[in-house]
Amino acid sequence: MDLEKKEYINKIKSLAREKNAVIFAHYYTRPEIQEIADFIGDSLALAQQATRVQADILVMCGVHFMGETMKILCPDKKVLIPDMNAGCSLADSCKAEDLQQFINHQSATSNDKPIVVSYVNTTAEVKALTDVVVTSSNARKIVDQLPKDAKIIFGPDHNLGSYINSVTGRNMILWNGACHVHSRFSLEALLQLKAQNPGVEVLAHPECKAPILAQSDVIGSTKALLDHTVKSPAKRFIIATESGILFEMKRACPDKEFIPVPPEVTEGIGCSCNECEYMRMNTLEKVYNCLLRETPEIRVPKETASKAISSISKMLEMSK
């Protein structure tokens, strides 16, 4: 570990103690961010943990919508995010005003008011229009609890919605959005990896496209895939999800090998990485500065938060 990295880690830990701050990190962040975090997890685990900690400041090392979710759940705490520009392609694909028009249109086509189910990768304004929020780890469980004859709008991830439709037998109306990382995995590269590694299990996130999922042995949330690698007696796995999880997989299973599926070639340029550039915007320097200056701070208008909290609380209740 280089000196600069050590210095930042020591300063961050010292500031966190001094300011009674807790640091959260998503599995997709850089390894050094996961190393300094008090809690590492997926969206659901981090949201749940935020409500349990005794702290004055919550530092969300992830993307903007995660910070908003924490602020909505913990309105009396100061929620910081290392880089306010760390966004999400899914959240960007679904604007609140567009979703409202979509809901209005679907309501007008029948006498049934649709139930709006939104993936957690959405803005606070979209959550305020939502009946229940879901994550990749609890979407199936929550959708299964909804009335069988209900008209359901699911957004914004079309791939996840299609997968949930296939495993629940539902016919939800899907918003046409996608995660820019999970939607670009190369089917050709996956088939080559399977041919080169016969018998090796393929693990995929349900945000991947259907052809990738069709070639996968295990489909699950980031946490579910991590848990599988820990419990499985297998020693090698092919992984189709954001590569940040490989750090935790290797830390939990140092004797196992994880082979990432590369993305498709774009405009003639091959890329072996499958990283979310928004998650990589979290750095040690930015974590240190946000703790030192207590900015950027996540703020959610009270009216929006009061509407959004019900959909998030409904998720936490239905996912128990």
NUNU-78887 format. One line per field, with one value per residue (C-alpha): residue number from 0; residue in one letter; x, y, z. Coordinates in steps of 0.05 Angstrom, whole numbers, always signed. Layout:
nr	[NUM,...]
rest	[A,...]
x	[X,...]
y	[Y,...]
z	[Z,...]
//
This chain:
nr	[0,1,2,3,4,5,6,7,8,9,10,11,12,13,14,15,16,17,18,19,20,21,22,23,24,25,26,27,28,29,30,31,32,33,34,35,36,37,38,39,40,41,42,43,44,45,46,47,48,49,50,51,52,53,54,55,56,57,58,59,60,61,62,63,64,65,66,67,68,69,70,71,72,73,74,75,76,77,78,79,80,81,82,83,84,85,86,87,88,89,90,91,92,93,94,95,96,97,98,99,100,101,102,103,104,105,106,107,108,109,110,111,112,113,114,115,116,117,118,119,120,121,122,123,124,125,126,127,128,129,130,131,132,133,134,135,136,137,138,139,140,141,142,143,144,145,146,147,148,149,150,151,152,153,154,155,156,157,158,159,160,161,162,163,164,165,166,167,168,169,170,171,172,173,174,175,176,177,178,179,180,181,182,183,184,185,186,187,188,189,190,191,192,193,194,195,196,197,198,199,200,201,202,203,204,205,206,207,208,209,210,211,212,213,214,215,216,217,218,219,220,221,222,223,224,225,226,227,228,229,230,231,232,233,234,235,236,237,238,239,240,241,242,243,244,245,246,247,248,249,250,251,252,253,254,255,256,257,258,259,260,261,262,263,264,265,266,267,268,269,270,271,272,273,274,275,276,277,278,279,280,281,282,283,284,285,286,287,288,289,290,291,292,293,294,295,296,297,298,299,300,301,302,303,304,305,306,307,308,309,310,311,312,313,314,315,316,317,318,319]
rest	[M,D,L,E,K,K,E,Y,I,N,K,I,K,S,L,A,R,E,K,N,A,V,I,F,A,H,Y,Y,T,R,P,E,I,Q,E,I,A,D,F,I,G,D,S,L,A,L,A,Q,Q,A,T,R,V,Q,A,D,I,L,V,M,C,G,V,H,F,M,G,E,T,M,K,I,L,C,P,D,K,K,V,L,I,P,D,M,N,A,G,C,S,L,A,D,S,C,K,A,E,D,L,Q,Q,F,I,N,H,Q,S,A,T,S,N,D,K,P,I,V,V,S,Y,V,N,T,T,A,E,V,K,A,L,T,D,V,V,V,T,S,S,N,A,R,K,I,V,D,Q,L,P,K,D,A,K,I,I,F,G,P,D,H,N,L,G,S,Y,I,N,S,V,T,G,R,N,M,I,L,W,N,G,A,C,H,V,H,S,R,F,S,L,E,A,L,L,Q,L,K,A,Q,N,P,G,V,E,V,L,A,H,P,E,C,K,A,P,I,L,A,Q,S,D,V,I,G,S,T,K,A,L,L,D,H,T,V,K,S,P,A,K,R,F,I,I,A,T,E,S,G,I,L,F,E,M,K,R,A,C,P,D,K,E,F,I,P,V,P,P,E,V,T,E,G,I,G,C,S,C,N,E,C,E,Y,M,R,M,N,T,L,E,K,V,Y,N,C,L,L,R,E,T,P,E,I,R,V,P,K,E,T,A,S,K,A,I,S,S,I,S,K,M,L,E,M,S,K]
x	[+0,+30,+40,-13,-65,-46,-49,-119,-144,-117,-146,-214,-218,-197,-249,-303,-289,-286,-351,-389,-395,-409,-384,-426,-401,-435,-404,-389,-342,-267,-231,-199,-268,-295,-235,-250,-325,-360,-414,-411,-473,-524,-578,-627,-575,-547,-616,-635,-569,-575,-637,-601,-536,-525,-489,-493,-466,-477,-427,-457,-402,-444,-488,-536,-602,-572,-557,-628,-656,-614,-636,-709,-702,-659,-684,-651,-582,-533,-522,-460,-438,-365,-385,-452,-441,-442,-507,-541,-561,-624,-646,-631,-674,-737,-756,-813,-853,-846,-867,-928,-949,-939,-981,-1036,-1037,-1041,-1096,-1136,-1133,-1172,-1214,-1161,-1111,-1043,-997,-931,-869,-803,-733,-692,-647,-693,-696,-734,-785,-799,-804,-856,-899,-888,-931,-874,-799,-761,-689,-661,-658,-731,-768,-795,-818,-854,-887,-911,-948,-987,-1058,-1058,-1105,-1069,-1046,-974,-925,-853,-795,-744,-703,-734,-687,-702,-777,-775,-740,-790,-847,-816,-808,-874,-919,-940,-950,-925,-922,-848,-812,-758,-695,-631,-566,-511,-463,-507,-538,-472,-444,-423,-461,-407,-353,-395,-405,-329,-315,-364,-330,-261,-285,-332,-374,-359,-421,-444,-471,-510,-548,-621,-607,-570,-605,-647,-596,-543,-591,-610,-537,-532,-535,-549,-588,-590,-576,-504,-510,-542,-485,-434,-469,-471,-396,-383,-430,-415,-361,-341,-273,-285,-341,-358,-388,-435,-445,-407,-335,-331,-362,-301,-262,-310,-315,-240,-236,-289,-261,-186,-179,-229,-224,-274,-276,-311,-352,-327,-374,-389,-341,-365,-345,-289,-256,-253,-259,-244,-274,-345,-343,-393,-357,-406,-387,-313,-322,-317,-244,-206,-191,-264,-286,-236,-257,-331,-320,-274,-320,-386,-405,-434,-496,-557,-621,-691,-750,-797,-857,-820,-791,-859,-888,-827,-821,-885,-860,-793,-825,-872,-812,-779,-844,-858,-786,-783]
y	[+0,+67,+123,+168,+114,+99,+172,+180,+118,+141,+211,+184,+137,+193,+242,+189,+177,+251,+267,+204,+185,+117,+100,+56,+27,-10,-74,-39,+14,+11,-40,+14,+44,-23,-31,+32,+22,+5,-30,-60,-85,-79,-26,-63,-80,-10,+21,-25,-14,+61,+59,+20,+57,+109,+164,+238,+232,+178,+176,+138,+114,+94,+134,+192,+154,+112,+176,+200,+135,+141,+213,+194,+138,+179,+252,+274,+251,+288,+245,+258,+231,+237,+260,+290,+273,+198,+183,+122,+106,+72,+131,+178,+137,+149,+221,+234,+275,+220,+166,+207,+213,+138,+124,+170,+136,+66,+89,+117,+52,+14,+24,-6,+40,+8,-10,+24,-17,+19,-9,+25,+54,+114,+186,+208,+241,+175,+139,+191,+166,+94,+46,+0,+1,-63,-85,-143,-184,-176,-159,-229,-236,-169,-179,-247,-213,-165,-184,-234,-194,-127,-84,-70,-19,-39,+7,+28,-35,-73,-132,-142,-133,-185,-233,-222,-232,-299,-326,-301,-312,-239,-193,-128,-67,-51,+15,+14,+28,-10,-10,+11,-39,-101,-91,-91,-159,-198,-262,-284,-274,-312,-371,-372,-372,-430,-469,-455,-473,-533,-546,-479,-445,-379,-329,-269,-209,-204,-135,-172,-183,-246,-283,-275,-300,-359,-382,-374,-426,-378,-313,-267,-201,-180,-206,-271,-284,-269,-317,-371,-368,-374,-434,-471,-525,-503,-470,-430,-385,-342,-276,-231,-170,-106,-125,-89,-150,-191,-157,-182,-250,-258,-233,-283,-340,-330,-401,-392,-363,-313,-301,-236,-234,-176,-126,-123,-89,-18,+20,-29,-18,-77,-65,-118,-78,-84,-27,+26,+92,+126,+79,+90,+165,+149,+157,+161,+234,+250,+211,+249,+316,+304,+284,+343,+395,+357,+368,+349,+337,+301,+340,+317,+366,+349,+341,+292,+254,+248,+215,+172,+144,+104,+65,+51,+31,-15,-49,-59,-87,-135,-160,-185]
z	[+0,-21,+30,+0,+6,+78,+96,+67,+102,+169,+160,+139,+199,+246,+217,+221,+295,+309,+273,+292,+219,+187,+118,+71,+6,-50,-77,-143,-115,-118,-73,-30,-17,+5,+50,+90,+94,+159,+118,+48,+13,-42,-44,+2,+55,+57,+62,+119,+155,+151,+195,+249,+260,+314,+277,+262,+191,+138,+80,+21,-26,-84,-131,-121,-115,-57,-19,-31,-5,+58,+69,+60,+111,+159,+152,+218,+196,+151,+89,+48,-20,-43,-114,-130,-203,-189,-223,-252,-324,-300,-257,-314,-362,-321,-308,-259,-309,-362,-313,-293,-365,-374,-312,-337,-405,-374,-327,-385,-424,-371,-309,-266,-231,-242,-185,-196,-178,-185,-181,-126,-181,-188,-164,-102,-148,-183,-116,-96,-154,-136,-95,-76,-89,-103,-109,-150,-86,-67,-132,-142,-70,-72,-140,-117,-60,-105,-127,-183,-226,-214,-271,-255,-284,-272,-285,-304,-317,-375,-368,-294,-307,-362,-317,-260,-310,-331,-261,-233,-293,-291,-350,-320,-365,-371,-376,-429,-388,-377,-337,-384,-352,-347,-416,-453,-434,-496,-510,-559,-506,-454,-502,-515,-440,-430,-486,-456,-386,-392,-331,-297,-270,-299,-249,-275,-248,-271,-301,-357,-424,-433,-478,-423,-370,-415,-413,-337,-283,-225,-231,-172,-139,-125,-53,-77,-126,-71,-23,-76,-88,-14,-4,-69,-68,-138,-146,-210,-234,-294,-270,-309,-266,-249,-234,-167,-134,-152,-96,-43,-77,-75,-4,+18,-24,-35,-61,-117,-187,-217,-292,-312,-376,-419,-453,-526,-574,-589,-652,-666,-599,-551,-477,-425,-368,-342,-292,-274,-284,-236,-179,-195,-183,-109,-88,-22,-34,-46,+15,+57,+30,+38,+111,+123,+92,+104,+32,-18,+25,-1,+7,-11,-10,+48,+3,-42,+17,+51,-12,-27,+44,+37,-24,+9,+75,+37,+6,+74,+102,+44,+40,+113]
//
